[in-house]
Amino acid sequence: MKRYPFSLFWIVGVAGFCAIDSMAFAEERDTLAGTWEFVTYFGDEKQTFTFNVPKDGELTFDGRPATEIEFEESLIAFTFTFGEKGDRVPLQFEGTLDGDAIVGEFLYAGSVVSQVDAKRISTRAEAPSPRRALESDAGDDLNLVGKTFLYEEDGEEVTFAFREKGEVFISGSEYGNGILARFEQDEEDLVITIGDDKVYASYDGDEFDLEEPEYFPEGYSITAVDADAYTAREFISSFGDRIQYWLFIPENYDDRKKYPLVLFNHGAGGLGNLDGVCLSEWAGPERQAANPCFILAPKFPGGKKKKSSGSDMIPEGVRGIQELIDEIERDFSIDMNREYVTGLSMGGTGTYMAIVARPDRFAAAVPVCGNEWILKLSPQQRGEEIRHLPIWIFHGEDDPVIPVNVSRDIVSMLKAAGGNPKYTEYPGVGHDSWSRAYRDSELIDWLFAQSK
């Protein structure tokens, strides 16, 4: 059984506002009470969100729990995230309330990505659509025994009841009146064994998620390195961004030789973490023996809000990373004809931004389940900007975070502009398409064969 959970949380994002607890609002809550419809455009795609503010009880955003909204007089601010656990993408909202309307904007990494109009469509909040029931009153520690979870997805309900001695009773949907399975727990990670099948899950004391098992090709035997293989550094851009980054330097580096450079853009869940497939395995001895290279992994800079004009669609953080690459080129012997960029999810979006910011720099690009809505260009303009570049796009058919149609549309856009992109779509795969892509030897051979 596969489940691709879509979890939504709200977190505080702007200092100086009055924080309001979702379960115990003060008088300010009455001002926002009701059902709100948020409308925005990410690129050419219209997005509509429903925000419910009951006079008491739980706030919800599209039927999912919401907590800690900040509101003072007519000003409202919050940060929401969406996506699977481990790869949630943060967007900040700032707006002004005027009666039954809110006008504001979504920001990503401090830069405005879209304008937002919201209206109150009801003075009463709608009841949220149930997606899951959280645990019983057995407590919020990591102990699962005695706790029951209900999943409702695509009209099907599955109940997990955890018992003593590593037993879990699963009922509903394909399990009918129920079967007895076993589970093993290692802190937050779980493996549920149902006959010969294993279902991977996690529990953090509050939320229980089913996860897709990590993919490995048959006979795969590539060694992964740990964070110690990288050097932690810091760079300050001309925009004042303090960019933390990690750099892998090839073993036995010889400044008389020229080395390719791979720029890796992390996903939201990989913020500051070096255990992803690309970083850990591409720096391993087998991959490096075939293709010795530098790997640059910057942490995308956040910070203060930075508006961009209609003609300046690239956030300063992206431009700052380009300045960082300039410094790496000065400090090391880099083959400037073989610089490559890749990234997953949020980092796939960053990959599109990088090749539009510097279309002359990269020899090839590999966006994995990314989105290019942040670019304030028409589809024709986007295609014209990057059509010349060798590009291989990857996406999972069942991605619940960034729909597969995003990559399909980008491929069509590039072909219409005269480009020749490569595209791989994985049937039945959710958001984690990167485990397959970054372990694909054909991709790696193709990438390092590209040169300007």
C-alpha positions in Angstrom: 0.0 0.0 0.0 1.3 3.4 -0.9 0.3 6.7 0.7 1.7 10.1 -0.1 0.8 12.3 2.8 0.3 16.0 2.3 0.8 17.8 5.6 0.2 21.5 6.2 1.4 23.6 9.2 1.5 27.3 10.0 4.4 28.9 11.8 5.1 32.4 13.1 7.1 34.6 10.7 7.0 38.3 11.5 8.3 39.9 14.7 6.4 42.7 16.4 2.9 41.3 15.7 0.6 39.9 18.4 0.8 36.1 18.4 -2.5 34.4 18.7 -3.0 30.8 19.8 -5.3 28.9 17.5 -7.2 27.3 20.4 -7.6 30.4 22.5 -8.1 33.6 20.4 -8.5 37.0 22.0 -11.0 39.6 20.7 -8.9 39.9 17.5 -10.2 36.5 16.3 -13.7 37.9 15.8 -12.3 40.3 13.2 -11.1 37.4 11.0 -13.8 34.8 11.8 -15.3 33.0 8.8 -14.3 31.3 5.6 -11.8 33.1 3.4 -10.9 32.4 -0.3 -7.3 33.2 -1.2 -6.7 33.6 -5.0 -3.3 34.0 -6.5 -1.4 33.2 -9.7 1.9 31.2 -9.8 3.1 32.0 -13.3 0.0 31.4 -15.5 -1.6 28.9 -13.0 -4.5 30.1 -10.8 -4.4 28.8 -7.3 -7.3 29.0 -4.9 -7.0 28.3 -1.1 -9.6 28.2 1.6 -8.7 29.5 5.0 -11.2 28.8 7.9 -11.2 30.8 11.1 -14.0 29.6 13.5 -14.8 31.7 16.5 -13.3 28.9 18.6 -11.5 25.6 17.9 -9.0 24.8 15.3 -8.0 27.0 12.3 -7.6 25.1 9.0 -6.1 25.8 5.6 -7.7 23.7 2.9 -9.0 21.3 5.5 -5.7 20.9 7.3 -4.6 22.0 10.8 -3.3 25.6 11.1 -1.7 27.1 14.2 -0.1 30.4 15.3 -1.4 33.2 13.1 -0.2 36.7 13.8 -2.6 39.6 13.6 -2.7 43.2 14.8 -5.3 45.8 13.8 -5.4 45.5 9.9 -2.1 43.8 9.5 -1.9 40.0 9.1 1.2 37.8 8.6 1.9 34.1 8.6 4.1 31.5 7.0 2.7 28.2 5.7 4.4 25.2 4.3 3.2 22.4 2.0 4.6 19.1 0.9 5.6 15.7 2.2 7.5 15.3 5.4 11.1 16.1 4.7 10.4 18.3 1.8 8.0 21.0 2.9 8.3 24.3 1.0 7.8 27.5 3.0 5.9 30.5 1.7 5.3 33.7 3.7 2.2 35.8 3.5 1.9 39.4 4.4 -1.4 41.4 3.9 -3.7 44.1 5.0 -7.3 43.5 6.1 -10.1 45.8 4.9 -13.5 44.6 6.0 -14.2 41.4 4.1 -11.1 41.6 1.9 -7.4 41.0 2.3 -4.8 42.2 -0.1 -1.3 40.9 0.2 1.5 38.9 -1.3 3.3 35.5 -1.0 7.1 35.7 -0.5 9.7 33.0 -1.0 13.1 33.4 0.6 12.3 37.1 1.1 11.3 37.8 -2.5 7.8 38.5 -3.7 6.5 35.6 -5.9 2.9 36.5 -6.4 0.1 38.9 -5.4 -2.8 37.6 -3.4 -6.4 38.7 -3.2 -8.6 37.2 -0.5 -12.3 37.7 0.3 -14.5 36.5 3.1 -17.1 34.2 1.5 -18.9 33.3 4.8 -19.0 34.6 8.3 -19.1 31.0 9.5 -16.1 28.7 9.1 -16.8 25.5 7.2 -16.1 22.2 8.9 -12.8 20.9 7.6 -12.7 17.8 5.4 -11.2 15.0 7.5 -7.9 13.6 6.2 -6.7 12.0 9.4 -7.5 11.7 13.0 -4.6 12.3 15.3 -3.7 10.0 18.1 -6.0 9.2 21.0 -5.5 10.7 24.4 -2.6 8.4 25.1 -0.1 11.2 25.1 2.3 12.9 22.6 5.5 11.0 23.3 7.1 8.6 20.8 5.4 5.6 22.3 2.8 4.3 19.8 1.3 1.6 22.0 -2.4 2.3 22.7 -2.6 4.9 19.9 -4.9 4.7 16.9 -4.7 6.7 13.6 -7.3 7.1 10.9 -6.4 7.9 7.4 -8.9 9.1 4.8 -7.6 9.6 1.3 -9.3 9.3 -2.0 -12.5 8.2 -0.3 -10.8 5.3 1.5 -10.2 4.9 5.2 -7.5 2.9 6.9 -7.1 2.5 10.6 -3.8 1.7 12.4 -4.2 0.5 16.0 -0.9 0.0 17.7 -0.6 -2.7 20.4 1.8 -4.3 22.8 4.6 -6.6 21.6 5.1 -4.8 18.3 1.7 -5.6 16.9 -0.5 -3.3 14.9 -4.0 -4.0 13.8 -4.8 -2.5 10.3 -8.4 -2.4 9.1 -10.5 -0.7 6.4 -10.1 -0.2 2.6 -8.2 -3.2 1.1 -7.7 -4.6 4.6 -11.4 -5.2 5.2 -12.3 -6.2 8.7 -8.6 -6.1 9.6 -5.3 -7.9 9.7 -2.6 -8.2 12.3 0.8 -6.9 11.3 4.0 -6.1 13.1 5.9 -2.9 13.5 9.4 -1.9 14.5 10.3 1.6 15.8 13.6 3.4 15.9 12.9 6.7 17.5 10.8 8.6 14.9 11.2 6.0 12.1 8.9 3.0 11.7 8.7 -0.1 9.6 5.4 -1.9 9.4 5.6 -5.5 8.1 2.4 -6.8 6.4 3.1 -10.3 5.2 6.1 -10.0 2.9 5.6 -6.3 2.3 7.1 -3.4 4.3 5.4 -0.1 4.8 7.7 2.8 5.9 6.3 5.4 8.3 7.3 8.0 10.8 5.9 9.3 14.1 7.2 12.5 15.8 5.0 12.4 18.9 2.3 14.4 17.1 2.0 13.3 13.5 2.0 9.8 12.0 2.9 9.7 8.3 3.2 6.9 5.8 6.2 7.3 3.5 7.4 5.9 0.2 10.4 3.5 0.7 13.7 4.7 -0.6 14.5 3.5 -4.1 17.7 1.6 -5.0 18.4 0.1 -8.5 18.8 -3.6 -8.6 22.4 -4.5 -7.7 23.2 -0.9 -6.6 26.5 -0.7 -4.7 27.5 2.9 -4.6 29.2 4.1 -1.5 27.8 7.2 0.3 30.1 9.6 2.2 29.1 11.6 5.3 29.2 15.3 6.0 32.9 15.1 7.0 33.7 14.8 3.3 32.6 18.4 2.8 34.1 21.7 4.0 31.7 24.1 5.6 32.2 27.7 4.5 30.6 31.1 4.3 30.3 33.8 1.7 28.9 37.3 1.8 27.3 38.5 -1.4 27.3 42.1 -2.8 23.6 42.2 -1.7 24.6 41.5 1.9 23.4 37.9 2.0 25.4 35.7 4.3 25.5 32.4 2.4 26.5 29.3 4.2 27.7 26.5 1.9 29.4 23.2 1.7 32.1 22.3 -0.8 33.3 18.9 -1.8 36.9 19.1 -3.1 38.0 16.0 -5.1 40.5 13.7 -3.5 44.1 14.4 -4.6 43.0 17.7 -6.0 45.7 19.0 -8.5 45.5 22.6 -9.5 47.2 21.8 -12.7 44.1 20.0 -13.9 40.6 21.4 -14.6 37.6 19.9 -12.7 33.9 20.1 -13.4 31.7 21.8 -10.9 28.2 20.6 -9.8 25.9 23.2 -8.2 23.3 21.4 -6.1 20.2 23.2 -4.9 18.6 21.7 -1.8 14.9 21.1 -1.3 13.1 22.6 1.7 13.5 19.5 3.8 17.2 19.4 3.0 17.9 22.9 4.4 21.4 22.6 5.7 21.6 18.8 5.5 24.1 16.8 3.5 22.6 13.3 3.6 20.8 13.5 0.2 21.6 11.1 -2.6 23.3 13.6 -4.9 25.6 15.0 -2.2 26.4 11.8 -0.4 26.8 9.4 -3.3 28.1 11.6 -6.1 31.0 12.5 -3.7 31.6 8.8 -3.1 34.6 6.9 -4.3 32.9 5.1 -7.2 31.3 8.2 -8.7 34.4 10.3 -8.2 36.6 7.7 -9.8 34.6 8.0 -13.0 33.9 11.7 -12.8 36.1 13.6 -10.3 34.4 17.0 -9.7 33.7 19.7 -7.2 30.2 19.7 -5.6 28.9 23.1 -4.3 25.9 23.0 -2.0 24.8 26.4 -0.8 22.1 27.0 1.8 19.6 29.2 0.0 19.8 32.6 1.8 16.6 33.9 3.5 16.4 37.1 5.4 14.6 40.3 4.9 11.8 40.9 2.4 13.3 41.9 -1.0 10.9 43.0 -3.7 11.8 42.6 -7.3 10.5 44.6 -10.2 8.6 43.1 -13.1 11.7 43.0 -15.2 13.9 41.6 -12.4 12.5 38.1 -11.8 15.6 36.6 -10.1 15.8 36.9 -6.3 18.9 38.4 -4.9 19.7 35.1 -3.2 20.1 33.4 -6.6 22.3 36.2 -7.8 24.4 35.9 -4.6 24.9 32.2 -5.3 26.2 33.1 -8.8 28.7 35.4 -7.1 29.7 32.5 -4.9 30.5 30.4 -8.0 32.6 33.3 -9.3 34.7 33.1 -6.1 35.0 29.3 -6.4 36.3 29.7 -9.9 38.9 32.2 -8.6 40.0 29.9 -5.7 40.1 26.6 -7.5 40.9 25.1 -10.9 37.4 24.8 -12.3 36.6 23.8 -15.9 34.3 26.7 -16.8 33.0 24.7 -19.8 31.7 22.0 -17.6 29.7 23.6 -14.9 26.4 21.9 -14.1 23.3 22.7 -12.0 20.7 20.4 -10.4 18.3 20.5 -7.6 15.2 18.8 -6.2 11.7 20.1 -5.4 12.4 23.7 -4.1 15.9 23.2 -5.5 14.5 22.2 -8.8 12.8 25.6 -8.8 16.2 27.1 -7.9 17.7 25.2 -10.9 15.3 27.0 -13.3 16.1 30.3 -11.6 19.9 29.7 -11.9 19.8 29.0 -15.7 17.7 32.0 -16.3 20.0 34.2 -14.1 23.1 33.0 -16.0 22.1 31.2 -19.2 25.7 31.5 -20.4 27.3 29.8 -17.4 26.0 26.2 -17.3 26.8 23.4 -19.7 23.7 21.4 -18.6 20.9 21.4 -16.1 18.9 18.7 -14.3 15.7 20.0 -12.5 14.1 17.2 -10.5 10.3 17.7 -9.6 10.8 21.5 -9.8 8.6 24.4 -10.6 9.3 27.6 -12.6 6.3 29.6 -11.4 8.6 32.1 -9.6 9.9 33.4 -12.9 7.9 36.4 -14.0 8.0 35.5 -17.6 5.5 34.3 -20.1 5.8 30.6 -21.2 7.2 31.8 -24.6 9.8 34.0 -22.8 10.8 31.2 -20.5 11.3 28.8 -23.4 13.4 31.4 -25.3 15.6 32.0 -22.3 16.8 28.4 -21.8 16.0 26.5 -25.0 19.7 26.3 -26.0 20.7 24.5 -22.9 21.0 20.7 -22.6 18.4 19.9 -19.9 17.0 16.7 -18.5 13.9 17.0 -16.4 12.6 14.3 -13.9 9.2 14.0 -12.2 7.0 11.4 -10.5 3.7 10.7 -12.1 1.8 10.8 -8.7 3.7 13.8 -7.2 1.3 15.3 -4.6 3.5 18.3 -3.9 4.4 19.7 -7.3 2.0 18.2 -9.9 3.6 16.3 -12.8 1.8 18.6 -15.3 4.3 21.3 -14.3 7.2 19.4 -15.8 5.1 18.3 -18.8 4.2 21.9 -19.5 7.9 23.0 -19.2 8.9 20.3 -21.7 6.2 21.4 -24.1 7.3 25.0 -23.7 10.9 24.2 -24.4 10.0 22.2 -27.5 7.8 24.9 -28.8 10.7 27.4 -28.5 13.0 25.0 -30.5 14.7 23.3 -27.5 15.3 19.6 -27.2 14.9 18.7 -23.5 15.2 15.1 -22.2 12.3 14.1 -19.9 11.8 11.1 -17.6 8.5 10.6 -15.8 8.3 7.8 -13.2 5.0 5.9 -13.2 3.4 5.6 -9.8 6.1 7.6 -8.0 5.3 10.5 -5.7 7.4 13.4 -4.7 10.6 11.5 -4.2 11.7 11.2 -7.8 15.3 12.2 -6.9 16.2 8.8 -5.4 15.7 7.4 -8.9 17.1 10.3 -10.9 20.4 10.7 -8.9 21.0 7.0 -8.9 20.6 6.7 -12.6 24.0 6.0 -14.2 22.7 7.0 -17.6 21.9 10.5 -16.2 25.4 10.8 -14.6 27.2 9.7 -17.8 25.1 12.1 -19.9 25.6 15.1 -17.5 29.4 14.8 -17.4 29.6 14.4 -21.1 28.1 17.9 -21.6 30.5 20.7 -22.4 30.0 24.2 -23.8 
